Amino acid sequence: MDKERSDQRLRVLQQMEIKDKVVLIRVDHNVVKKGKIKDPYRIDATIPTLYAVAAAGGRPILMTHVGRPKDKKTGRINVQEGDSVKPIARYLEQKLPVRIQAVDLPVDPEGGILHIGDSLKGAIQDLKARKFGMLYLPNTRWFKGEQSKGPERGQLTEELASLADVFVNDAFGSWQPDVSTFDVARKLPSCAGHLLQKEIGNLDKVLNPEKPFVAVIAGAKYDTKIGPLQALYQKADYLILGGLMYNTFLSAKYSVEIEGVTEEDRTLATSLVELDRKQGKILELKYLEESDTLEGRIGGKHRIHSLEDLKGKKKAGFILDAAVQSFEDPRLSEIMGSAKTIFVNAVMGLMPHFAEGSKALYELITSNKSAMKLFGGGDTLQELRRLCPGAYMSGLDDPRTYYFTGGGSVLTAIEQGSAYKLKPVEALMEV
């Protein structure tokens, strides 16, 4: 799909008339764990949209998911205070000069929130009367219909749509077509918020990068990343792999049995190995940390191997990190230093005990001041912030650095070749 044509077809907040209208806003504020906010970046990133709606005279109702309260085996929804949106509402009250009402709804012990019914009529009247500035609905995954395929899905869609006049999607990180991201968008006049527009614009810098383009991707599973990995391979000039993805590649290429790499994944990786034999885009990390255990850096049970050492083995233990020496390789430094675009969705080692590889990688990337650097994924941002706090803070104000709020959304869009093919975004397009 042509980018310019897609931009013209995307309905945006700036085009909507929202004065005195109730505006239902889907955000991705999934930053709470055990009742505490881990990192407020995803909340802060939505403030321009919230401010714009309020400034235009809209009456905002916010909704987000938090965690995974639904048991996949039993279908039971566990409604626990640790997954509540209330800490988010309190945080926003500190950032915005408005009072935010986080509402409670009746909960079924097995099915979560079954109905909204008339429970919010009074609160919405108070919102319209400006008795408070915003309303925050409970965790969307507490609602039985949110991810359901049964009749309760349609019922929740109707109930949510009845609350508002306009729907705004500002939740780039929530790419699955759930009721709160997709179905409601098809029921109400709908549009993209400022953050969603910004994310799509920066995603184009990955999909159509300025060359040379270096991509870094890691993960705990190989099979789930095959699609994005193959798409990135076609776009990138060079590719760096980390984690189990790199272990799987090495196992397939050098016929070494590496602990934790399944035969199935090893077989899947053979196509990438054959492709790279012809094109040579994958930059091999030459020093690796091997361990006999996953329990941490235990004396006598972990060691650094060169890649040459590994090639001579038939079996290896757990490869849990790329050693710092890997990132001191002159060729790697030269390639990273001359890159014009760098995309990173990677934690290189098994956290928290094996962090040196990630730290060295992030330091090497951020030393390139002229490249467009795009970081994707909650884990990536969490470790960048923890391991390189100065670089992380500098990146927040650097026009050549961008932090995506959703790693899974970025990888899915890369695989599909367009942000406009994500179902929640597709629902905001002019037909």
Sequence and secondary structure as in RCSB ss.txt:
>XXXX:A:sequence
MDKERSDQRLRVLQQMEIKDKVVLIRVDHNVVKKGKIKDPYRIDATIPTLYAVAAAGGRPILMTHVGRPKDKKTG
RINVQEGDSVKPIARYLEQKLPVRIQAVDLPVDPEGGILHIGDSLKGAIQDLKARKFGMLYLPNTRWFKGEQSKG
PERGQLTEELASLADVFVNDAFGSWQPDVSTFDVARKLPSCAGHLLQKEIGNLDKVLNPEKPFVAVIAGAKYDTK
IGPLQALYQKADYLILGGLMYNTFLSAKYSVEIEGVTEEDRTLATSLVELDRKQGKILELKYLEESDTLEGRIGG
KHRIHSLEDLKGKKKAGFILDAAVQSFEDPRLSEIMGSAKTIFVNAVMGLMPHFAEGSKALYELITSNKSAMKLF
GGGDTLQELRRLCPGAYMSGLDDPRTYYFTGGGSVLTAIEQGSAYKLKPVEALMEV
>XXXX:A:secstr
  HHHHHHHB BGGG   TT EEEEE     EETTEES THHHHTTHHHHHHHHHTT EEEEE   S  B TTT 
 B   GGG SHHHHHHHHHHSSS EEE     BTTTBB   TTTTHHHHHHHHTTSSSEEE   GGGBTTTT SS
HHHHHHHHHHHTT SEEEE  TT  S  IIIIIGGGTS EEE HHHHHHHHHHHHHHS  SSEEEEEEES SGGG
HHHHHHHHHH SEEEEEHHHHHHHHHHHHT EETT  HHHHHHHHHHHHHHHHH  B    EEEEES SS   TT
SEEEEEHHHHHT SEE EEEEE GGGGG HHHHHHHHH SEEEEE   S TTT  HHHHHHHHHHHT SSSEEEE
 SHHHHHHHHHH HHHHHHHHT TTEEE S HHHHHHHHHHT GGGSHHHHTTB  
